Structure formats: C-alpha cells, structure tokens
C-alpha cells in the first residue's frame, strides 16, 4: 500500500522550493489537512477490511472452514472375525473379508455415547422456560416459542357438599399475618385464574369472594350425592406479579347454615314441610314421620340443631259409638261406660340409616314432651359419621325418621287423640372450628411439579432458578471422565463473541465446567470440547432427572439458531498426496528413468504441443506413443519406437507427472487406525482438537469418540456404500434406500423431478447399468429397483383463531415443509424418515407467530393399498422405504373439537 505520509512530504518539499514558500503558507496547510484525511480514510478502510475478513471466515460453511471433513458413527459392535476390533452395525451383509471393516482400538480408549437428549431455555426476564426437540432446528431466540413454564397451585378434597342446594366453602391460607391481606387480594385479582373441577368436569357455577382472612366460594348448583373428588386449581396469568411467601397449611371450612326441610312424609303421605302432624289420626304405635333436608343432613359429623314449634290437633275416636248397644256388648261393660280417654304421644325415637335403621341415642324426648303446645323447641345432636343414603318415595338422600314408640290408651274407645302438629321447622348445622384438610396438594413452578405433604410448610412460589439467560442441556447418560466434543452448527455467524459460562451439577453444588469453546459463545459454528470431572451428580429439573449442563449468557439474549449438534466428533484423515512434475531431455535412446512416485502420465513435446503416451508392461507391445512402465519399481523405459520419426535425431523433451504420498507422521493419542485391507477407505481417524487441527496431546487417557462412515469409489462392500455411490453418480437423485429381504436387495430410488410418479424402465435400466459396473463379480444377491412406498398423510390441526382465511396459509406451510424434495428448508426428507406432531406444531408456529395451536394429529395409510385402514403415523414407521405425501390437511377450531396438546 502507498506510503501517503512519505509521498506528502516529498510533494510538500517540491512545492516549497518551487514557490519559495514556508510552512505557514495556506497551500501547505491545506496539503497537510488533505493528507491527514487520506491517512484517516486509509486506516478506516484497513479496519473495515479486517472486520469483513473475519465475517467472511466465520460465515463460511464448516465443511470449507475446516481442513478435513468431520463425521460421526453412532453404532459399533465387536467384530466376530477380528478379536479386539469393532465393525459398523449397519453392515447388513458381507461380501469379502475386507468388507468387515475392522477397527483396532487402543486399550486406553473408552468408547462412550454421550449425547444431548433434551434442550431447555430459561429466560429470567419473562420467567419463561421453553423446551425444544434436540433433533430439530433449535432457536436460541425463544420469544416465538410456547413456554412450558407454569405457576399453579392445586388442592383437592372429597365431596364435602353432597346435594347441597347452594353450597358454600371457605378456603384458608395460613401464612404471615402481615402478608395475608395482600396475598388474598392478589388471589382474587386478574393475575390469577381459578378453576374448579368435579370428577374431571369443570364447574362454572361459582362465585369467589374475599373475606377478611379467607376466600369464600359460593356455588349455585347442587353437587351429586355420590363420592368423588373436588379439585381447586389456582393458575397464575401474570408471572411478573408473583408473590414469594411461605404457606404453613391450607384448609377448608364449611360455614354454619340453616334450611327448611325439603320433604316431610307421614305414613307414606307427603305433608307440608312448614306445618305437618307428627302422626296420622288416630295415633298408633310405630307410626313414622320421614324428614329430608339436603342442606343439613349431608353434613356428617356436624352439630345439628332442629328448631320448631308444636301445636295440637284433637281427634275424637269412637264418639259415634258411645250411644250404641252393640258397643257395650262388645266391650262387655254394663251399664254404659261414660269415661273418655285422652291419648298423647308418650314416646318418640329418632333414627338414622347406615344400612339399617339405628336409634340415635343422643336424642331423648321426655314423656310429656308432646303433651302440650310449645312455642320454641330445640333438639341438638351430632350427625353420625356412618350415615348412608336411603331411597324413600323414589328419592335417594339422607333421611331421619321419628317413630312413635309409646302412646297409652291409643286403642281405647272412645278417646281424644291429641296429635302434635309441628310448625316453623328449621334445621341448622355447624362444624365449629373443624378443619377440612386437602387430600392432596400440588405445586407447579419453574417447569417442575412438586407434591406437598399434608401439614408441610412450603414456599409459594420459589424464585426463578437462574438470573441469566440459560440453556439447559440434558445428557442421555452419565458422562465419563475426560473430554466430550460436540460440533455445534449454527444458522448465522457473527463477528463479535459472546460471553457464556458452562456449569454442571456436582456433589457440592454447581461447579464450573472446563470447556474449550470455539463457537465464540454460540456466535458461529464451531467445536465445544468439554472436560467432565469425576464428581458429576444427577439432578431433577423440569420434571426430568439426569445430568445437566448449564450454558449461561452473561449479557444480552440468545440471537442465533442451532441447526444441528454433532456429538463426540472425529475427523477422517486420508493419505496426503501431491503431484510431482519433472521435465527430462534425451539425446540417446533407449533410456530408463526411476520415478519417486506413481507415474500418472507421460508426455513428449512435438513443436508447440504436448503428446501423451500410453503404458505397456511387455516390450513386445511397444509401438509409437507407448512406453514400458514397471508399476512395482516405478521405472519408465523409453525406446525409439515410442517417438515419431521426426524426433529420432533431434533433441527430445519429455514431461513426467507423478503422484507421491507424504511421509507418515506420528499420530497423537486417541487415533484409531484401520488395518491395511481397508486403507483404500480411511487411513486414520482422529478426535477433534481445535479449529486449525493442531495435533495436541490429550489431557486425559480416556477419549470419547465415534467413528465415521466412509466412502469408497473403488469397491462396494455394504448397502451404505451402494447408496452413497448412486448419490454421487446422479445429480438429480434425491435419495436412495436399500433393504435386503429374502436374498433380494430392494432399492427404492427417489428422483427430484419424479417424486410421486411411477419408476420408468429407462430410469431403472440406467441405475442398474451404473451399479453393476461397480459391484464385484462375486456379488451374490439380486437387485430390484423400485419407487418408494407412498404414505398418504391425513393431518388434522386444531387452532384458536377467528380468521378463516388462515386455513389456507396453514395448509400451504405444512405441504411445503413435508415435500420430499423441497421440504425442511430445501433439505428434503430421506426415505423412511417420518415427521412428528411436535415438528408440525413447531413449523406452523414459526411461520405464523400469532397462531395458537391446540393439538395436532397425523394419520396415514399406504397409497398402493386402498383397503388399508387409516392409522396413526407412528404405527407406519416400520415401513423403512416409505416417503410421506400430504393427502389432506384439516384445520379445525377449538369449539369444534375438545383436545389439548
């Protein structure tokens, strides 16, 4: 770059000499200002170029950014043919001994398969926790995702009402007196949503009122008489107003109440509950009065009080017989008897039903209790615990009955029967200070559910688990001691790095995890090398127990997306080769030349052009433009027959193109070396160390790695080789799937331009010809080329949205995402790969952010079998060569179908 400062100095001196000026001349000052501006511009341009260079490097695909491609191999098992070696599990059949692909592993290497099983995001600013499927696109910006965070309190009791007409219950929260009033006000505010369920059915017929020290629930409809579970649920709507206080206990109370009798029956005759006779005329023993009061009698173990007034109705029995002779003869009383008896109710027994009628011993009526009218009577007793419903007159309820056990002279004639008439009857109940303890209490907070013991003090609600934006990674197993490497592929690349912290749970709490982070805090794709200590400990979070890694962002929010995470990465290192070009000049023939590498091509110069020679192995085959080549010794011999006659007596110029392999270098600890018979595939596999592939010695003896799938253009040994070979041969081929059944290789081929069309014979022949040329002559199986099996999908999506035009947008998004070639953002779908309901929900929510999805259901059937019944998609996943095709998308509203995700 031009030195502007030196250039300016030279021009300034020339100007001063020419015009005989000094440094205070205005033109000189302007020159100084101009050159300083140019220097500042040059500096700014250099800084901008440096920034753009870093951006360019960070945004390069990782396949180009790194010197060698990295791969993963998820399944290995011990070889049956080679002791102490591993082979790939996906090798379905063997052709030759070399096809076993044995891999020798050093004794100090421990193969483990630690991977990320679940991913959760915790945002303390919005108090939200988001769960993302780890096998899919993971957004680090979770504002559009649905939070699994739930703050709720639930407690349940039995049927504490049982056919009460207007039941009322009080709910008490025992907490600090200073916080109680504000807490009760918050419970009745718009920040909280209450719901009450009876036997899994939501009850809407209630009103909530706040009292001085409790909440009062008033129900408008009666409850059934049967036993059941009454569930109270308090759901927090506004998580930014959460209280944090300790609750000692929760209990319910039934306030005292009174009610008139619902039904009165005397001797199977229904009477007016407000005014009824205790017995039928004439009075007789065992006459019974049945009483029903649902509001009171269902209060088992409550203190019951019966208040009433008594009157008297006189009935004369035998008055018309006093003057008749037959009466005297019958009674054998001569002369006539002039005495008339007074009959009263002298004994009454109060009974209840517990499978049979039992006397209530707490209540005793005196002999003269009903002998005279009373303005105010009161009977008190405790409602029996073992009281059972009884069906009387077609009504099942709780009944008490009064039975007349004694009435003197009731059978004498003539007699005056004094029948008690009960009026102003009213029943009351009172539990006093008796508490009704919930059978079960559950608390939801911070993505977890906790069962609260009865009488246990608990915190409502616990503080958010983190103070910084945190990503939680759940591992599938306990990590071993040593490094675990994962390559994180991010959607975007940023120049600036972000400060993140890695933590893991240990025996003494959270401990800092030693990590070599090449992603710049998830700013761009790169490698994470994590070194786990020996004191890792399992912990339960978000309802899942396991080993958790916490990735905390110190400042700002996550602003990227994770496309994929490759666990326990290794990279393939082939034999390094380079080409040697050597020019020779001959004057005499024949001549032999020993080459350092394998000779690829021989050329000789004719005037201005270079002509090529062909190789022969025997001297008898020598002719024009042919050279004798010994492949083992790498010796090329030129004869006079090789060159045209015009070059026989002239200066001969020859050029040799040789290929030479680099000298083998000592591989670091952790290298897995393939035996000689598979050298054509992979020469070595090494664990990832860092971005520039520096060969660093590992700090731990136990290395965690997985081997790579390999490509071989020379031979086809396995079904995977067959699939990869065809994918390289045909540029318009979307996917290939091979399956062996009954000694036949069924090859399903999916073309980009013929997705759902029948496989043409020309296409089949074309694939078969290319494949046969590559297969060995000893290949024992028959190959059958076919189209993938079409699985017709019937997708039903239930949403909450008023706009009916959005149905077409939802259908278009689903059809585009599930297209076998263009779906999944252009990646397409592999044969035998099926989507999940969560994927559809995730894609539609990202495409239409304002849409709330209630549930999603995917069903399907095989297209080639019309008689096949439609069944859930997971029941069709056993079809290994199937491809999805959207047949129908139905969008329903929540009012049409009640279901939940």
Secondary structure, DSSP 8 states (H G I E B T S, - for coil): ---HHHHHHHHHHHHHHHHT--TTSHHHHHHHHHHHHHHHHHHHHHHHHHHHHHHHHHTS-HHHHSSS-EE----EEE-SSSTTEEEETT----SSGGGG--EE--TT-------EEEEEEEETTTTEEEEE-TTS-EES--TTS------EEEEEE--SSSS-SS-EEEEEEE--HHHHHHHHHHHTSTTEEEEEEETTEEE--EEEEE-SSSEEEEESS---SS---EEEEEEES-GGG---EEE-EEEEE---EEE--SEEEETTEEEBTTEEESS-SS--TT-EEEEE-HHHHT-TTSEEEEEEEEEEEEEEESGGGTT-HHHHHHHT-SS-----EEE---EEEEEEESSSEEE-TT----TTTTSS-EEEEEEEEE--TT---EEETTEEE-EEEEEEEE-TTTT-SSEEEEEEEEEEEEEEEE-TT--EE-SEEEEEETTEEEEE-TT--EEET---S-SSEEEEEEESS---SEEEEEEEEES---SS---EEEEEEETTEEEE-EEEE-STTTTSSEEEEEEE-TTB--EEETTEEE-EEEEEESSS----EEEEEEES-EEEE---EEEEEEEEEESSSSEEEE-SSEEEEEEEEETTEEEEEEEESSGGG--TTEEEEETTTTEEEE-GGGS-GGGTTS-EEEEEEEEEE-------TT-EEE-GGGTTT-SEEEE---TT------SSS-----------SS---SHHHHHHHHHHH-TTEEEEEEEEETTEEEEEEEESS-SSS---HHHHHHHHHHHHHHS-TT--SEEEEE--EEEEEEEEEEEE-S-TTHHHHHHHHHHHHT-TTTTTTTT---TT----HHHHHHHHHHHSTT-EEEEEEEEEEETT-TTS--EEGGGGTT-TTEEEEEEEEEEEETTT-----
